[in-house]
């Protein structure tokens, strides 16, 4: 497991409160990381990122709609200044790792900054055998951090459970980390709290073991089977393909089509059952959630708007596709679909050199209950398209730009004109797009005669830029209407700028 994945795993399990205290965070890293997983310099850098509270401004910038890459770069520059150095690239890596752990920064940005290191593995979290199955997500068992001294019996080093005064908020989805606001105040926190929690963990676990021994010595029923005394056990998962198909029929009629070697996997908080299967392009992961809140949280964490995605949230069902080639990253291709009514989701993840097309073929073979979107979905985007095109001539495609909720290729009623339209999740995304094309317009030797065209009467309602650049004519327009943030781009690769402007309705029409 990569270092950033290991840290994310710990934050997912124990909550974001661990990122509010540098000394406590270092203690946890020392406990859970393998020797070859991080250098002393890496750990010092990550601890300083916590100590100097890099996360609060980073999360605030991202939540306010800032570009994630720029937010990480700015947070890294700030951390470098706080440390009295000028290695902003290394500091940006630390900010990206912690942001990734909180589900705020995509892995591609972490990989961009990370130091070269060999792959390493971290053992999965485990709980003592005497611990009963986790209750529903509304009432999770509190957790504490282990100390640096003698490990508690029967507990994997670095993990344990015991009561503590203020347990971190539960995590209700996978794989993204729980949401993060500003870290709690540092007053009253420090190594003493973490050490006290560790001692409490050892005492409680030791008490449980002693209780089991006393109970076995005082058993008046010698014929009672030993396994009846070990406490509740997790229900066994039937991994026969026919049984899996029956349980996950709400997602697809043949969910295991093309799958083999299905096995039960460890369920995280909020998950009732997890099954993982091998497919020829990667893996299939099936999850049944404990409740509606956990299912909805898992969907929210999955449906991002990075480049290369196609996202369809239909209410009770959702579909998500990610093409790394279009997104420009080394992340694996993904196809995800779910049913919050059935409290289930399925995720196909590519491995090796497998591409998105291999996953979509597998997806189609399962006879899924969730259809792939083929047309523009957002009602205001459809209204925007109708201004000068027929919505019926538009077909959904994976996005080219980060922050887009959807993108489509549309047919113009004039031969030789290619059109793309899309919608951003925020006004900021659309404005950044507008600035880019305004810059191209200003730099172009040949500019269109339409000037700036506005929708409605308010300043900034919409923009229009047409120009000829290096033999290609381009025409950009947008609509800064609330809940739209829509744009359109038309090209004539033959360089016919007048043809583009004649096709467009023009100002006042």
C-alpha positions in Angstrom: 0.0 0.0 0.0 1.3 3.5 -0.9 2.0 5.9 1.9 -0.9 8.2 1.0 -3.3 5.3 0.9 -2.0 4.1 4.3 -2.6 7.5 5.9 -6.1 7.7 4.2 -7.0 4.3 5.6 -6.1 5.4 9.2 -8.1 8.7 8.8 -11.1 6.8 7.4 -11.0 4.4 10.3 -10.5 6.9 13.1 -11.8 10.2 11.8 -10.4 13.6 10.8 -9.8 14.6 14.5 -6.4 12.9 14.3 -5.3 15.7 12.0 -5.7 18.4 14.7 -2.6 17.5 16.8 0.9 17.1 15.4 2.4 15.1 18.3 -0.5 12.7 18.4 -0.4 12.3 14.6 3.3 11.5 14.7 2.6 8.8 17.3 0.0 7.2 15.1 2.3 7.2 12.1 5.1 5.7 14.1 2.7 2.9 15.2 1.0 2.0 11.9 3.6 2.6 9.2 6.2 0.0 8.2 9.8 0.9 8.4 10.3 1.2 4.6 7.0 3.0 4.0 8.2 6.5 4.8 11.4 8.3 5.5 12.0 10.4 8.6 11.9 13.4 6.4 8.5 12.4 5.0 7.0 12.0 8.4 8.5 15.3 9.7 7.0 17.0 6.7 3.6 15.5 7.2 3.6 16.3 10.9 4.6 19.9 10.2 1.6 20.1 7.8 -0.6 19.2 10.7 1.3 21.3 13.2 1.0 24.4 11.1 -2.7 23.7 10.3 -2.3 23.5 6.6 -5.6 21.7 6.2 -8.0 24.5 7.3 -7.1 27.0 4.5 -6.7 24.1 2.0 -10.2 22.7 2.7 -11.7 26.2 2.8 -10.3 27.1 -0.6 -11.5 23.8 -2.2 -15.0 24.0 -0.6 -15.3 27.6 -1.9 -14.8 26.3 -5.5 -11.1 26.9 -5.9 -9.2 24.8 -8.4 -7.8 21.8 -6.4 -4.4 21.9 -8.0 -4.0 25.6 -7.3 -5.3 25.2 -3.7 -2.7 22.5 -3.0 0.1 24.6 -4.6 -0.9 27.6 -2.4 -1.1 25.4 0.7 2.3 23.9 -0.1 3.9 27.4 -0.5 2.5 28.4 2.8 3.8 25.3 4.5 7.3 25.9 3.0 7.3 29.4 4.3 6.3 28.3 7.8 9.1 25.7 7.8 11.6 28.4 6.8 12.5 26.6 3.5 11.8 27.0 -0.2 11.0 23.4 -1.2 7.4 24.1 -2.1 7.1 21.0 -4.2 7.7 18.7 -1.2 5.4 20.8 1.0 2.7 20.6 -1.7 3.1 16.8 -1.6 2.4 16.9 2.1 -0.7 19.1 1.7 -1.9 16.8 -1.1 -1.5 13.7 1.0 -3.5 15.1 3.9 -6.1 16.4 1.5 -6.3 13.0 -0.2 -6.8 11.4 3.3 -9.9 13.7 3.8 -11.3 13.0 0.3 -10.7 16.6 -0.8 -7.7 16.0 -3.2 -7.7 13.4 -6.1 -4.9 10.8 -6.1 -3.5 12.2 -9.4 -2.4 15.4 -7.6 -0.7 13.3 -4.9 1.2 11.3 -7.5 2.3 14.5 -9.2 4.2 15.7 -6.2 5.2 12.5 -4.4 8.8 11.4 -4.0 9.9 8.3 -5.8 9.5 5.3 -3.5 9.0 1.5 -3.9 5.5 0.1 -3.3 4.9 -1.0 0.2 2.2 -2.7 2.1 0.3 -2.0 5.3 -1.7 -4.7 7.1 -5.4 -4.0 7.1 -7.0 -2.8 10.3 -8.3 -5.5 12.6 -10.2 -5.7 15.9 -9.8 -8.0 18.9 -11.6 -11.4 18.4 -13.7 -10.6 21.4 -15.2 -7.5 19.8 -18.7 -8.1 18.5 -19.8 -6.9 15.0 -20.0 -3.2 14.6 -23.5 -1.7 15.3 -25.2 0.5 12.7 -23.4 3.6 11.6 -25.5 5.8 13.9 -23.9 4.3 17.0 -20.3 3.3 16.2 -18.0 1.9 18.8 -15.6 4.6 20.0 -12.0 4.2 19.1 -8.7 5.4 20.7 -5.1 5.6 19.5 -2.6 3.0 20.7 0.5 4.1 22.7 4.1 3.6 22.0 4.6 0.9 24.7 3.6 -2.7 25.0 0.9 -3.6 22.4 -2.5 -4.8 23.7 -3.0 -8.6 23.5 -4.6 -10.0 20.3 -4.6 -6.7 18.6 -2.7 -5.9 15.4 -0.1 -3.2 16.4 -1.4 0.3 15.7 -5.1 -0.5 16.2 -7.4 -1.1 19.1 -10.7 0.0 20.7 -11.7 1.4 24.0 -14.0 4.1 25.4 -12.7 7.7 25.3 -14.2 11.0 26.2 -14.7 12.3 22.6 -14.7 9.8 19.8 -14.1 11.1 16.3 -17.1 11.3 14.0 -18.0 8.1 12.2 -17.2 7.5 8.6 -20.2 6.6 6.5 -18.8 5.7 3.0 -16.0 4.1 1.1 -13.5 4.7 -0.4 -13.3 8.5 0.2 -12.5 9.8 3.6 -15.1 11.6 5.8 -15.8 15.3 5.2 -13.6 17.8 6.9 -14.4 21.3 8.3 -12.0 23.3 10.3 -10.0 21.1 12.8 -11.2 21.4 16.4 -9.2 23.8 18.7 -5.9 22.5 19.8 -6.4 23.6 23.4 -6.3 20.7 25.8 -4.9 18.3 23.2 -1.5 16.8 23.1 0.7 13.8 23.7 -0.7 13.3 27.2 -4.2 12.7 25.8 -3.0 10.2 23.2 -0.9 8.3 25.8 -3.9 8.2 28.3 -6.1 6.9 25.6 -3.5 4.2 24.8 -3.3 3.1 28.5 -7.1 3.0 28.6 -7.1 0.7 25.5 -4.6 -1.7 27.1 -6.6 -1.8 30.4 -9.9 -2.4 28.6 -8.6 -5.1 26.3 -6.8 -6.8 29.2 -10.0 -6.7 31.2 -12.0 -8.3 28.4 -9.5 -11.1 28.2 -9.5 -11.6 32.0 -13.3 -11.8 31.9 -13.3 -14.5 29.2 -10.8 -16.6 31.3 -13.0 -16.2 34.5 -16.1 -17.1 32.6 -14.5 -20.3 31.2 -13.3 -21.3 34.6 -16.7 -20.9 36.2 -18.8 -22.6 33.5 -21.3 -24.9 35.0 -22.2 -26.5 31.7 -19.2 -28.7 30.6 -21.0 -29.9 27.6 -21.4 -26.4 26.2 -19.5 -25.9 23.0 -16.4 -23.6 23.1 -17.5 -21.6 20.1 -20.7 -20.6 21.9 -18.6 -18.8 24.5 -16.6 -16.7 22.0 -19.4 -14.1 21.5 -21.4 -13.1 18.4 -19.8 -13.8 15.0 -20.2 -12.0 11.7 -22.6 -13.7 9.4 -21.0 -15.8 6.7 -21.3 -14.4 3.2 -22.5 -16.8 0.5 -20.1 -16.2 -2.5 -21.7 -18.7 -4.8 -22.3 -16.8 -8.1 -26.0 -17.7 -8.2 -26.4 -16.4 -4.6 -24.6 -13.2 -5.4 -26.7 -12.6 -8.5 -29.8 -13.1 -6.4 -28.8 -10.6 -3.7 -27.6 -7.9 -6.1 -30.4 -8.2 -8.6 -31.4 -4.6 -7.9 -28.1 -3.6 -9.6 -28.0 -6.1 -12.5 -29.7 -9.3 -13.5 -26.3 -11.0 -14.0 -23.9 -9.1 -11.7 -21.3 -11.9 -11.7 -21.2 -12.2 -15.5 -17.5 -12.5 -16.5 -16.5 -12.6 -12.8 -14.6 -15.4 -10.9 -13.0 -16.1 -7.6 -15.5 -14.1 -5.6 -14.6 -13.7 -1.9 -16.0 -11.9 1.1 -14.0 -8.9 2.0 -13.7 -6.8 5.2 -16.6 -4.4 5.6 -15.8 -0.9 6.8 -18.0 1.3 9.0 -21.4 1.7 7.4 -21.0 -1.4 5.2 -23.0 -4.6 6.0 -21.4 -6.9 3.3 -18.6 -6.6 0.9 -17.8 -9.1 -1.9 -14.9 -8.8 -4.3 -14.5 -10.8 -7.5 -11.9 -11.0 -10.2 -12.8 -9.9 -13.8 -10.6 -10.1 -16.9 -9.9 -6.3 -16.7 -9.6 -5.9 -13.0 -11.9 -6.3 -10.0 -15.6 -6.1 -9.2 -16.5 -4.8 -5.7 -20.0 -5.2 -4.4 -21.2 -3.5 -1.2 -24.4 -3.7 0.8 -24.7 -0.8 3.2 -26.0 -0.7 6.7 -28.5 2.1 6.1 -29.6 4.8 3.8 -27.2 7.4 5.2 -24.2 5.2 4.5 -25.4 4.4 0.9 -25.9 8.1 0.2 -22.5 9.0 1.7 -20.7 6.4 -0.5 -22.4 7.8 -3.6 -21.5 11.4 -2.7 -17.8 10.5 -2.2 -17.7 8.6 -5.5 -19.5 11.1 -7.9 -16.7 13.6 -8.4 -16.3 16.0 -11.3 -12.7 15.5 -12.4 -11.8 15.5 -16.1 -12.7 12.3 -17.9 -16.0 11.5 -16.0 -19.5 10.8 -16.9 -21.8 11.2 -14.0 -25.5 10.5 -13.8 -27.4 11.0 -10.4 -30.9 9.8 -11.0 -32.1 10.0 -7.5 -32.6 6.4 -6.4 -29.8 5.2 -8.8 -26.5 6.6 -10.1 -23.8 5.8 -12.6 -20.2 7.0 -12.7 -17.5 6.4 -15.3 -13.9 7.6 -15.3 -11.6 7.5 -18.2 -8.0 8.3 -17.1 -6.8 8.9 -20.7 -9.3 11.6 -21.1 -8.7 12.8 -17.6 -4.9 12.9 -18.1 -4.0 10.9 -15.0 -2.5 7.5 -14.2 -5.4 6.5 -12.0 -7.3 3.3 -13.0 -10.5 3.4 -15.1 -13.7 3.0 -13.1 -17.3 2.2 -13.6 -19.6 2.5 -10.6 -23.3 2.2 -10.2 -25.7 2.0 -7.3 -29.2 1.8 -5.8 -29.8 3.7 -2.6 -33.2 2.0 -2.4 -31.5 -1.4 -2.3 -28.6 0.0 -0.2 -26.1 -1.5 -2.7 -23.3 -0.4 -5.1 -21.0 -2.1 -7.6 -17.6 -0.9 -8.7 -15.5 -2.2 -11.6 -11.9 -1.0 -11.3 -9.4 -1.6 -14.1 -5.9 -3.1 -13.4 -2.8 -3.2 -15.4 -3.2 -1.7 -18.9 -7.0 -2.3 -19.0 -8.9 0.7 -20.4 -12.3 2.1 -19.9 -13.8 0.3 -22.9 -13.0 -3.1 -21.3 -14.9 -2.0 -18.2 -17.9 -0.7 -20.1 -18.1 -4.0 -22.0 -18.1 -5.9 -18.6 -20.8 -3.5 -17.4 -23.0 -4.1 -20.3 -22.6 -7.8 -20.0 -24.2 -7.8 -16.5 -27.5 -6.4 -17.9 -27.4 -3.5 -15.5 -30.5 -1.8 -14.1 -28.9 1.7 -14.4 -28.8 3.1 -18.0 -25.8 5.0 -19.4 -26.9 8.6 -20.1 -27.1 9.4 -23.8 -28.5 13.0 -23.8 -28.0 16.3 -21.9 -29.7 15.9 -18.5 -29.7 19.2 -16.6 -32.9 21.2 -17.5 -31.2 24.6 -17.7 -28.4 23.2 -19.9 -31.1 21.9 -22.3 -32.6 25.4 -22.3 -29.2 26.8 -23.2 -28.8 24.3 -26.1 -32.2 25.2 -27.4 -31.1 28.7 -28.0 -29.5 27.8 -31.3 -29.5 24.0 -31.6 -31.8 21.0 -31.3 -31.2 19.1 -28.0 -32.1 15.9 -29.8 -28.9 16.2 -31.8 -26.7 16.2 -28.7 -25.0 13.1 -27.3 -23.4 12.8 -23.8 -19.7 12.2 -23.6 -17.1 12.1 -20.9 -15.9 15.5 -19.8 -12.8 17.2 -20.9 -12.6 19.9 -18.2 -12.4 19.6 -14.4 -15.5 20.7 -12.6 -18.0 19.9 -15.4 -21.1 18.0 -14.3 -21.7 16.9 -17.9 -20.6 17.5 -21.4 -22.2 16.6 -24.8 -21.3 16.7 -28.5 -24.0 18.4 -30.6 -24.8 18.4 -34.3 -25.0 21.8 -35.9 -27.4 22.3 -38.8 -24.5 23.5 -40.9 -22.0 21.0 -42.3 -18.4 21.5 -41.2 -19.2 22.9 -37.7 -18.3 20.8 -34.6 -20.0 21.8 -31.3 -19.4 20.8 -27.7 -21.6 22.1 -24.8 -21.3 21.6 -21.1 -22.2 22.7 -17.6 -20.0 23.5 -14.7 -20.7 22.7 -11.1 -19.9 26.3 -10.0 -19.8 29.7 -11.6 -16.1 29.9 -11.0 -15.5 27.0 -13.3 -17.4 28.7 -16.1 -15.7 32.0 -15.5 -12.2 30.4 -15.7 -13.3 28.9 -19.1 -14.5 32.3 -20.2 -11.2 33.9 -19.3 -9.3 31.4 -21.3 -11.3 32.0 -24.5 -11.3 35.7 -24.0 -7.5 35.5 -23.9 -7.4 33.5 -27.1 -9.8 36.1 -28.7 -7.6 39.0 -27.6 -4.4 37.3 -28.9 -5.9 36.3 -32.3 -4.9 38.2 -35.4 -8.4 37.8 -36.8 -11.3 38.5 -34.5 -15.0 37.9 -35.1 -17.3 40.8 -35.7 -19.9 39.8 -33.1 -18.1 41.4 -30.2 -19.5 40.4 -26.8 -23.0 39.0 -26.8 -25.0 38.8 -23.5 -28.0 36.8 -22.5 -30.5 38.9 -20.7 -29.9 42.5 -19.5 -27.4 42.2 -16.6 -23.7 42.7 -17.1 -21.9 39.4 -17.2 -25.0 37.4 -18.0 -23.2 35.8 -21.0 -20.2 36.1 -23.3 -19.4 35.6 -27.0 -15.9 35.4 -28.5 -15.2 34.3 -32.1 -11.7 34.3 -33.7 -9.4 32.6 -36.1 -6.3 31.0 -34.6 -3.7 29.0 -36.5 -6.1 28.0 -39.3 -8.9 27.0 -37.0 -12.0 29.2 -36.4 -13.5 29.0 -32.9 -16.6 30.5 -31.4 -17.2 30.4 -27.6 -20.4 31.4 -25.8 -21.7 31.0 -22.3 -24.7 31.6 -20.1 -24.0 32.8 -16.6 -27.5 32.0 -15.4 -28.0 30.7 -11.9 -27.9 26.9 -11.8 -26.6 26.7 -15.4 -23.0 27.9 -15.7 -23.2 26.6 -19.2 -20.9 27.0 -22.2 -20.6 26.1 -25.8 -17.7 25.9 -28.2 -18.0 25.6 -32.0 -15.1 25.0 -34.4 -14.6 25.1 -38.1 -11.4 23.2 -38.7 -11.4 24.6 -42.2 -10.9 28.1 -40.8 -14.2 29.5 -41.9 -14.9 32.1 -39.2 -17.7 33.8 -41.1 -19.4 30.5 -41.5 -19.4 30.1 -37.7 -20.8 33.6 -37.1 -23.5 33.2 -39.7 -24.5 30.0 -38.0 -24.7 31.6 -34.6 -27.9 33.8 -34.0 -25.8 36.9 -33.3 -26.4 39.8 -31.1 -30.0 40.9 -30.7 -31.5 37.9 -32.6 
